[in-house]
Amino acid sequence: MTEKTSLAEWRVEQGWTQQQLAEKLNVATRTVIRWENGDSLPDAFNRPLLQELGFPPKQDRIPEQPAVAPQSLEHPSTYFVEDRSNQEEITRLTVLDAILTKDMGGLLPEQPDPHFKRVLDVGCGTGGWLIELARTIPDCQLLIGVDVSHTAIEYARARASAAGLGDRIEFRIGDALRMLEFPANSFDLVNHRAAASWLRTWDWPKLLREYLRVTCPGGIVRTTELDWFQTTSPAFEQYSILFLQALNQSGHLFTPTGDGVTRELARLLSQYGLLQVQTRDCTLEYRPDTEGWQSFLGNTDINFRISLPFLHKWTQVSDDEYHSLCKRALSEIQQSDFVARCNVLTAWGVKPSERGKQVLQTS
Ligand SMILES: C[S@@+](CC[C@H](N)C(=O)[O-])C[C@H]1O[C@@H](n2cnc3c(N)ncnc32)[C@H](O)[C@@H]1O
């Protein structure tokens, strides 16, 4: 078998520096360095651009594969939205992101001195949180968002580039349940929000260990999870019972209750090696006279449509029963005395330094 031409060899043959290649692909020079060092691979977005430039050379190319949709190459979904290319989900994610950030009181409301230089957001959705962070912390040098959904990542990339932030923000397609494809000690803040929607109880230990690995000593791991909504709508409450049943059956809840993840969050962070674990909670409230109510209504409407395959898989609900429940819930949400409340908990902790780790191990 003949040896294949490496990216570095090919680039040098073209007479280009790493920076020149990076400019042609509209990526950061460090991205090219990482590819050449084997620390990461060009993703589905950059591979066709590289091919247009001539890499890999013709003799090294694998014969054309039959066309396979990218989704079918992915890990089966553990997320409650099973169709990763659903456009309504993109709308829902974008709205959810904006209302959560606003109603929680900002991007990092509990961090007194948020001067982070390198930030990773896992399960970043359509990227709003990271894009806002890049705007508010101008000396943050690198912000990376990872999400398993191609559709969400493409949308996030377009938003970052429209905001003129493409040089500091990278959005990558990746399945965080497999591994985080970054060297150890890469970030001083690793964040996730609303990840219980795709994490089963048994996924937390591995994921938290990965968070610790990629966080630098003294850096912060921060997680935010939402309790399930409690409302005055009897039909919505019936939907909630079904949804919690499905979440519980599929392994997402530690206890079969609306707070079945948040009550464990601080314990998980401490148990898997974070120090100085702290929490902050806040309550979201939506009534027809509050600003976020319209978004709550719109997102609930979408939620009802996109969660049906998940509910079919894990509960016995029939189509007729489900559609009539959703119709009643949407009408009850629009009554003037409707109220929905939800508790949101952020838990964060510090990665110990090597010395701190030794002290912990011997004590
Ligand atoms: C509820 S949304 C939260 C989005 C964002 N973090 C926010 O708070 O606005 C969950 C996100 O996790 C993504 N996701 C699901 N499974 C994942 C996995 N295995 N690895 C990475 N991301 C995943 C989904 O595509 C979705 O964008």
The ligand as an SDF file (V2000), in Angstrom:
LIG
                    3D

 27 29  0  0  0  0  0  0  0  0999 V2000
  -32.3590   21.8390   24.7780 C   0  0  0  0  0  0  0  0  0  0  0  0
  -31.1690   22.1960   23.5850 S   0  0  0  0  0  0  0  0  0  0  0  0
  -30.1620   23.4000   24.4650 C   0  0  0  0  0  0  0  0  0  0  0  0
  -29.4050   24.3320   23.5450 C   0  0  0  0  0  0  0  0  0  0  0  0
  -28.5550   25.3930   24.2620 C   0  0  0  0  0  0  0  0  0  0  0  0
  -27.5710   24.7950   25.1360 N   0  0  0  0  0  0  0  0  0  0  0  0
  -29.4100   26.3650   25.0580 C   0  0  0  0  0  0  0  0  0  0  0  0
  -29.4290   26.2840   26.2830 O   0  0  0  0  0  0  0  0  0  0  0  0
  -30.0510   27.2150   24.4490 O   0  0  0  0  0  0  0  0  0  0  0  0
  -30.1080   20.7740   23.5660 C   0  0  0  0  0  0  0  0  0  0  0  0
  -29.0760   20.7660   22.4480 C   0  0  0  0  0  0  0  0  0  0  0  0
  -28.2170   19.6390   22.6460 O   0  0  0  0  0  0  0  0  0  0  0  0
  -27.9240   19.0670   21.3710 C   0  0  0  0  0  0  0  0  0  0  0  0
  -27.5200   17.6690   21.5460 N   0  0  0  0  0  0  0  0  0  0  0  0
  -28.3150   16.5730   21.6570 C   0  0  0  0  0  0  0  0  0  0  0  0
  -27.5840   15.4670   21.8040 N   0  0  0  0  0  0  0  0  0  0  0  0
  -26.2660   15.8520   21.7830 C   0  0  0  0  0  0  0  0  0  0  0  0
  -25.0150   15.1590   21.8600 C   0  0  0  0  0  0  0  0  0  0  0  0
  -24.9830   13.8300   22.0170 N   0  0  0  0  0  0  0  0  0  0  0  0
  -23.8710   15.8710   21.7670 N   0  0  0  0  0  0  0  0  0  0  0  0
  -23.9050   17.2220   21.6070 C   0  0  0  0  0  0  0  0  0  0  0  0
  -25.0620   17.9320   21.5090 N   0  0  0  0  0  0  0  0  0  0  0  0
  -26.2280   17.2730   21.6100 C   0  0  0  0  0  0  0  0  0  0  0  0
  -29.2080   19.2500   20.5900 C   0  0  0  0  0  0  0  0  0  0  0  0
  -28.9710   19.1470   19.1850 O   0  0  0  0  0  0  0  0  0  0  0  0
  -29.6500   20.6420   21.0490 C   0  0  0  0  0  0  0  0  0  0  0  0
  -29.1170   21.6250   20.2210 O   0  0  0  0  0  0  0  0  0  0  0  0
  1  2  1  0
  2  3  1  0
  2 10  1  0
  3  4  1  0
  4  5  1  0
  5  6  1  0
  5  7  1  0
  7  8  2  0
  7  9  1  0
 10 11  1  0
 11 12  1  0
 11 26  1  0
 12 13  1  0
 13 14  1  0
 13 24  1  0
 14 15  1  0
 14 23  1  0
 15 16  2  0
 16 17  1  0
 17 18  1  0
 17 23  2  0
 18 19  1  0
 18 20  2  0
 20 21  1  0
 21 22  2  0
 22 23  1  0
 24 25  1  0
 24 26  1  0
 26 27  1  0
M  CHG  2   2   1   9  -1
M  END
$$$$
